[in-house]
Amino acid sequence: MAEHILSSLEENIGVITLNRPESHNAITTEMWQKLPGVLDRLKGRGARVIVLTGQGDSFASGADLHELQKLHDFDSAMEFWLAIEDCLNAVWRFELPVLAMIQGPCFGGGCLLASACDLRYASKNATFGIPVARLGIILDDASIARLVALVGSAFAKQMLYTASTIHSDEALRRGLIDDLFDSGSLRAQVLRIAQAIAQNESVSLGEAKKAIGRAQFGALHNSDSAMLGRDLRLQIVERYMSPAFHKRVEQAISSLE
């Protein structure tokens, strides 16, 4: 498992690399489960900011399609979704700033993961999409809220309804990413920004992150929303077990062969 998530500490910058380049860094259930712990360990080693990226020419292509084929029973589907939900929430609530460094495809769960980060920087060859409608699955309110906070409700609807791919220049214009760099300079530019953040007081950064989160999403945490969240989670899991979903997964795999 360790080889699928690489981590290093460069001075006080923690770097996490999704490491499945042969599958465009498709994220497995176990990777979703392990990622929060990797964040915590880097913080314990002295990291003051985290950079999250993908190995090779992709950030992350989303879920592993071959793993999706196996989601036929409630327990496996629930484990799969909870791994994603818990990881995204852990990244969003993590005490340190998390920067996504994006090159190439950033799709599905990869795009949701980037949206859960504090800031997103991409190379000019990056592409983005959340094709859940194509697979016939649904998302939780927190993931939708994070997307809406970045691109607005109208463009969030366009992305989700059409399941289309957008390129880096449009992603920048719409607010999905914060800046755009040449592929050759992306890493240096992101590390420069990370170092500027790391020089500041971590308590101040952490409290600012919490306050921004409360300002954006405080309404999601009241009791009515918690009840709705539980009901929605069951709907999400049921979609992963549906025949229509599995048919679409098979079609997606066939299109890649």
SETI-57399 format. One record per residue (C-alpha): residue in one letter; z, x, y; residue number from 1. Coordinates in nm, 2 decimals, padded with zeros to 4 digits. Layout:
REM residues N
+--------+--------+--------+--------+-----+
: residu :      z :      x :      y : num :
+--------+--------+--------+--------+-----+
:      a :      Z :      X :      Y : NUM :
...
+--------+--------+--------+--------+-----+
END
This chain:
REM residues 257
+--------+--------+--------+--------+-----+
: residu :      z :      x :      y : num :
+--------+--------+--------+--------+-----+
:      m :  00.00 :  00.00 :  00.00 :   1 :
:      a :  00.09 :  00.27 :  00.24 :   2 :
:      e : -00.27 :  00.39 :  00.27 :   3 :
:      h : -00.38 :  00.05 :  00.40 :   4 :
:      i : -00.16 :  00.09 :  00.71 :   5 :
:      l : -00.14 :  00.43 :  00.86 :   6 :
:      s :  00.12 :  00.51 :  01.12 :   7 :
:      s :  00.18 :  00.82 :  01.34 :   8 :
:      l :  00.39 :  00.91 :  01.64 :   9 :
:      e :  00.21 :  01.10 :  01.92 :  10 :
:      e :  00.48 :  01.21 :  02.16 :  11 :
:      n :  00.64 :  00.87 :  02.23 :  12 :
:      i :  00.33 :  00.66 :  02.15 :  13 :
:      g :  00.33 :  00.49 :  01.81 :  14 :
:      v : -00.02 :  00.45 :  01.66 :  15 :
:      i : -00.08 :  00.20 :  01.38 :  16 :
:      t : -00.42 :  00.20 :  01.20 :  17 :
:      l : -00.55 : -00.07 :  00.97 :  18 :
:      n : -00.71 :  00.14 :  00.70 :  19 :
:      r : -00.95 : -00.05 :  00.48 :  20 :
:      p : -01.28 :  00.07 :  00.64 :  21 :
:      e : -01.48 : -00.02 :  00.32 :  22 :
:      s : -01.40 : -00.39 :  00.40 :  23 :
:      h : -01.41 : -00.36 :  00.78 :  24 :
:      n : -01.03 : -00.35 :  00.77 :  25 :
:      a : -00.99 : -00.70 :  00.62 :  26 :
:      i : -00.62 : -00.78 :  00.62 :  27 :
:      t : -00.45 : -00.86 :  00.29 :  28 :
:      t : -00.13 : -01.06 :  00.25 :  29 :
:      e :  00.06 : -00.75 :  00.18 :  30 :
:      m : -00.07 : -00.58 :  00.50 :  31 :
:      w :  00.05 : -00.89 :  00.70 :  32 :
:      q :  00.39 : -00.86 :  00.53 :  33 :
:      k :  00.43 : -00.49 :  00.59 :  34 :
:      l :  00.31 : -00.46 :  00.95 :  35 :
:      p :  00.63 : -00.58 :  01.12 :  36 :
:      g :  00.83 : -00.32 :  00.93 :  37 :
:      v :  00.59 : -00.05 :  01.04 :  38 :
:      l :  00.65 : -00.15 :  01.40 :  39 :
:      d :  01.02 : -00.13 :  01.36 :  40 :
:      r :  01.01 :  00.21 :  01.20 :  41 :
:      l :  00.80 :  00.35 :  01.48 :  42 :
:      k :  01.05 :  00.21 :  01.73 :  43 :
:      g :  01.33 :  00.37 :  01.53 :  44 :
:      r :  01.15 :  00.71 :  01.55 :  45 :
:      g :  01.14 :  00.69 :  01.93 :  46 :
:      a :  00.81 :  00.51 :  02.01 :  47 :
:      r :  00.81 :  00.35 :  02.35 :  48 :
:      v :  00.47 :  00.18 :  02.32 :  49 :
:      i :  00.25 :  00.09 :  02.02 :  50 :
:      v : -00.13 :  00.12 :  01.99 :  51 :
:      l : -00.28 : -00.09 :  01.71 :  52 :
:      t : -00.63 : -00.01 :  01.59 :  53 :
:      g : -00.86 : -00.01 :  01.29 :  54 :
:      q : -01.01 :  00.28 :  01.09 :  55 :
:      g : -01.38 :  00.35 :  01.12 :  56 :
:      d : -01.62 :  00.13 :  01.31 :  57 :
:      s : -01.42 : -00.20 :  01.29 :  58 :
:      f : -01.09 : -00.33 :  01.43 :  59 :
:      a : -01.04 : -00.60 :  01.16 :  60 :
:      s : -01.28 : -00.85 :  01.00 :  61 :
:      g : -01.00 : -01.11 :  00.93 :  62 :
:      a : -00.87 : -01.21 :  00.59 :  63 :
:      d : -00.99 : -01.06 :  00.27 :  64 :
:      l : -01.24 : -01.31 :  00.12 :  65 :
:      h : -01.17 : -01.21 : -00.23 :  66 :
:      e : -00.80 : -01.27 : -00.18 :  67 :
:      l : -00.88 : -01.62 : -00.03 :  68 :
:      q : -01.06 : -01.70 : -00.36 :  69 :
:      k : -00.72 : -01.69 : -00.54 :  70 :
:      l : -00.54 : -01.94 : -00.32 :  71 :
:      h : -00.54 : -02.23 : -00.56 :  72 :
:      d : -00.17 : -02.32 : -00.58 :  73 :
:      f :  00.08 : -02.42 : -00.31 :  74 :
:      d :  00.31 : -02.12 : -00.35 :  75 :
:      s :  00.03 : -01.86 : -00.31 :  76 :
:      a : -00.12 : -02.05 : -00.01 :  77 :
:      m :  00.22 : -02.08 :  00.15 :  78 :
:      e :  00.30 : -01.71 :  00.10 :  79 :
:      f : -00.04 : -01.62 :  00.25 :  80 :
:      w :  00.00 : -01.83 :  00.56 :  81 :
:      l :  00.36 : -01.74 :  00.62 :  82 :
:      a :  00.27 : -01.37 :  00.60 :  83 :
:      i :  00.01 : -01.43 :  00.88 :  84 :
:      e :  00.23 : -01.65 :  01.09 :  85 :
:      d :  00.54 : -01.43 :  01.06 :  86 :
:      c :  00.34 : -01.11 :  01.14 :  87 :
:      l :  00.17 : -01.26 :  01.45 :  88 :
:      n :  00.50 : -01.39 :  01.58 :  89 :
:      a :  00.66 : -01.05 :  01.51 :  90 :
:      v :  00.39 : -00.87 :  01.71 :  91 :
:      w :  00.42 : -01.11 :  02.00 :  92 :
:      r :  00.80 : -01.09 :  02.01 :  93 :
:      f :  00.82 : -00.72 :  01.94 :  94 :
:      e :  01.05 : -00.54 :  02.19 :  95 :
:      l :  00.79 : -00.27 :  02.28 :  96 :
:      p :  00.45 : -00.33 :  02.45 :  97 :
:      v :  00.17 : -00.34 :  02.19 :  98 :
:      l : -00.18 : -00.25 :  02.29 :  99 :
:      a : -00.48 : -00.34 :  02.08 : 100 :
:      m : -00.76 : -00.07 :  02.07 : 101 :
:      i : -01.07 : -00.26 :  01.95 : 102 :
:      q : -01.39 : -00.12 :  01.82 : 103 :
:      g : -01.66 : -00.31 :  01.64 : 104 :
:      p : -01.59 : -00.65 :  01.47 : 105 :
:      c : -01.26 : -00.83 :  01.56 : 106 :
:      f : -01.28 : -01.16 :  01.37 : 107 :
:      g : -01.06 : -01.43 :  01.24 : 108 :
:      g : -00.71 : -01.30 :  01.17 : 109 :
:      g : -00.81 : -00.97 :  01.34 : 110 :
:      c : -00.88 : -01.16 :  01.66 : 111 :
:      l : -00.55 : -01.35 :  01.63 : 112 :
:      l : -00.37 : -01.02 :  01.58 : 113 :
:      a : -00.53 : -00.88 :  01.89 : 114 :
:      s : -00.44 : -01.19 :  02.08 : 115 :
:      a : -00.07 : -01.14 :  01.98 : 116 :
:      c : -00.07 : -00.80 :  02.14 : 117 :
:      d :  00.03 : -00.75 :  02.50 : 118 :
:      l : -00.30 : -00.59 :  02.62 : 119 :
:      r : -00.64 : -00.55 :  02.46 : 120 :
:      y : -00.89 : -00.27 :  02.53 : 121 :
:      a : -01.23 : -00.26 :  02.36 : 122 :
:      s : -01.54 : -00.05 :  02.31 : 123 :
:      k : -01.87 : -00.18 :  02.43 : 124 :
:      n : -01.98 : -00.24 :  02.07 : 125 :
:      a : -01.69 : -00.48 :  02.00 : 126 :
:      t : -01.76 : -00.83 :  01.89 : 127 :
:      f : -01.51 : -01.12 :  01.86 : 128 :
:      g : -01.48 : -01.46 :  01.69 : 129 :
:      i : -01.24 : -01.70 :  01.52 : 130 :
:      p : -01.46 : -01.88 :  01.27 : 131 :
:      v : -01.19 : -02.11 :  01.12 : 132 :
:      a : -01.40 : -02.42 :  01.15 : 133 :
:      r : -01.67 : -02.25 :  00.94 : 134 :
:      l : -01.42 : -02.21 :  00.66 : 135 :
:      g : -01.26 : -02.55 :  00.72 : 136 :
:      i : -00.91 : -02.43 :  00.80 : 137 :
:      i : -00.68 : -02.49 :  01.09 : 138 :
:      l : -00.44 : -02.28 :  01.30 : 139 :
:      d : -00.09 : -02.30 :  01.42 : 140 :
:      d :  00.00 : -02.40 :  01.78 : 141 :
:      a :  00.13 : -02.06 :  01.87 : 142 :
:      s : -00.20 : -01.89 :  01.79 : 143 :
:      i : -00.39 : -02.15 :  01.98 : 144 :
:      a : -00.15 : -02.11 :  02.28 : 145 :
:      r : -00.20 : -01.74 :  02.29 : 146 :
:      l : -00.58 : -01.78 :  02.29 : 147 :
:      v : -00.57 : -02.05 :  02.56 : 148 :
:      a : -00.34 : -01.82 :  02.77 : 149 :
:      l : -00.61 : -01.56 :  02.76 : 150 :
:      v : -00.94 : -01.75 :  02.79 : 151 :
:      g : -00.84 : -02.10 :  02.91 : 152 :
:      s : -00.86 : -02.42 :  02.72 : 153 :
:      a : -01.23 : -02.49 :  02.77 : 154 :
:      f : -01.35 : -02.15 :  02.64 : 155 :
:      a : -01.09 : -02.16 :  02.36 : 156 :
:      k : -01.25 : -02.49 :  02.25 : 157 :
:      q : -01.60 : -02.33 :  02.26 : 158 :
:      m : -01.48 : -02.04 :  02.05 : 159 :
:      l : -01.31 : -02.26 :  01.79 : 160 :
:      y : -01.56 : -02.55 :  01.78 : 161 :
:      t : -01.87 : -02.34 :  01.75 : 162 :
:      a : -01.72 : -02.05 :  01.54 : 163 :
:      s : -01.96 : -01.83 :  01.73 : 164 :
:      t : -01.95 : -01.46 :  01.80 : 165 :
:      i : -01.91 : -01.32 :  02.15 : 166 :
:      h : -01.98 : -00.97 :  02.26 : 167 :
:      s : -01.75 : -00.74 :  02.45 : 168 :
:      d : -01.89 : -00.80 :  02.80 : 169 :
:      e : -01.84 : -01.18 :  02.76 : 170 :
:      a : -01.49 : -01.11 :  02.61 : 171 :
:      l : -01.40 : -00.92 :  02.93 : 172 :
:      r : -01.54 : -01.18 :  03.16 : 173 :
:      r : -01.35 : -01.46 :  02.98 : 174 :
:      g : -01.02 : -01.27 :  02.97 : 175 :
:      l : -01.00 : -01.21 :  02.60 : 176 :
:      i : -00.98 : -00.83 :  02.66 : 177 :
:      d : -00.84 : -00.65 :  02.96 : 178 :
:      d : -01.09 : -00.36 :  02.99 : 179 :
:      l : -01.40 : -00.22 :  02.84 : 180 :
:      f : -01.48 :  00.15 :  02.77 : 181 :
:      d : -01.76 :  00.36 :  02.61 : 182 :
:      s : -01.69 :  00.41 :  02.24 : 183 :
:      g : -01.65 :  00.78 :  02.29 : 184 :
:      s : -01.38 :  00.75 :  02.55 : 185 :
:      l : -01.20 :  00.44 :  02.42 : 186 :
:      r : -00.92 :  00.63 :  02.24 : 187 :
:      a : -00.85 :  00.87 :  02.53 : 188 :
:      q : -00.85 :  00.58 :  02.78 : 189 :
:      v : -00.61 :  00.37 :  02.58 : 190 :
:      l : -00.37 :  00.66 :  02.51 : 191 :
:      r : -00.38 :  00.73 :  02.89 : 192 :
:      i : -00.27 :  00.37 :  02.96 : 193 :
:      a : -00.01 :  00.38 :  02.68 : 194 :
:      q :  00.14 :  00.70 :  02.82 : 195 :
:      a :  00.16 :  00.54 :  03.17 : 196 :
:      i :  00.36 :  00.25 :  03.01 : 197 :
:      a :  00.58 :  00.48 :  02.80 : 198 :
:      q :  00.70 :  00.67 :  03.11 : 199 :
:      n :  00.87 :  00.35 :  03.24 : 200 :
:      e :  01.21 :  00.21 :  03.15 : 201 :
:      s :  01.20 :  00.04 :  02.81 : 202 :
:      v :  01.47 : -00.22 :  02.89 : 203 :
:      s :  01.27 : -00.33 :  03.20 : 204 :
:      l :  00.95 : -00.35 :  03.00 : 205 :
:      g :  01.12 : -00.55 :  02.72 : 206 :
:      e :  01.28 : -00.80 :  02.96 : 207 :
:      a :  00.95 : -00.84 :  03.14 : 208 :
:      k :  00.77 : -00.91 :  02.81 : 209 :
:      k :  01.04 : -01.17 :  02.71 : 210 :
:      a :  01.01 : -01.34 :  03.06 : 211 :
:      i :  00.63 : -01.36 :  03.04 : 212 :
:      g :  00.66 : -01.51 :  02.69 : 213 :
:      r :  00.91 : -01.77 :  02.81 : 214 :
:      a :  00.69 : -01.86 :  03.11 : 215 :
:      q :  00.38 : -01.90 :  02.89 : 216 :
:      f :  00.52 : -02.06 :  02.57 : 217 :
:      g :  00.87 : -02.19 :  02.64 : 218 :
:      a :  00.75 : -02.54 :  02.56 : 219 :
:      l :  00.66 : -02.44 :  02.20 : 220 :
:      h :  01.02 : -02.37 :  02.11 : 221 :
:      n :  01.19 : -02.71 :  02.18 : 222 :
:      s :  01.31 : -02.92 :  01.89 : 223 :
:      d :  01.01 : -03.16 :  01.89 : 224 :
:      s :  00.77 : -02.87 :  01.87 : 225 :
:      a :  00.97 : -02.72 :  01.59 : 226 :
:      m :  00.93 : -03.04 :  01.39 : 227 :
:      l :  00.56 : -03.05 :  01.46 : 228 :
:      g :  00.53 : -02.69 :  01.36 : 229 :
:      r :  00.68 : -02.76 :  01.02 : 230 :
:      d :  00.44 : -03.05 :  00.96 : 231 :
:      l :  00.14 : -02.84 :  01.08 : 232 :
:      r :  00.23 : -02.56 :  00.85 : 233 :
:      l :  00.20 : -02.79 :  00.55 : 234 :
:      q : -00.14 : -02.90 :  00.68 : 235 :
:      i : -00.25 : -02.54 :  00.72 : 236 :
:      v : -00.14 : -02.46 :  00.36 : 237 :
:      e : -00.31 : -02.77 :  00.22 : 238 :
:      r : -00.64 : -02.66 :  00.37 : 239 :
:      y : -00.62 : -02.33 :  00.19 : 240 :
:      m : -00.61 : -02.52 : -00.14 : 241 :
:      s : -00.89 : -02.76 : -00.06 : 242 :
:      p : -01.21 : -02.76 : -00.26 : 243 :
:      a : -01.41 : -02.76 :  00.06 : 244 :
:      f : -01.24 : -02.44 :  00.17 : 245 :
:      h : -01.30 : -02.26 : -00.16 : 246 :
:      k : -01.67 : -02.36 : -00.15 : 247 :
:      r : -01.71 : -02.21 :  00.20 : 248 :
:      v : -01.53 : -01.89 :  00.09 : 249 :
:      e : -01.77 : -01.86 : -00.20 : 250 :
:      q : -02.07 : -01.91 :  00.03 : 251 :
:      a : -01.93 : -01.64 :  00.27 : 252 :
:      i : -01.89 : -01.39 : -00.01 : 253 :
:      s : -02.24 : -01.47 : -00.14 : 254 :
:      s : -02.39 : -01.41 :  00.20 : 255 :
:      l : -02.24 : -01.05 :  00.20 : 256 :
:      e : -02.37 : -00.96 : -00.14 : 257 :
+--------+--------+--------+--------+-----+
END
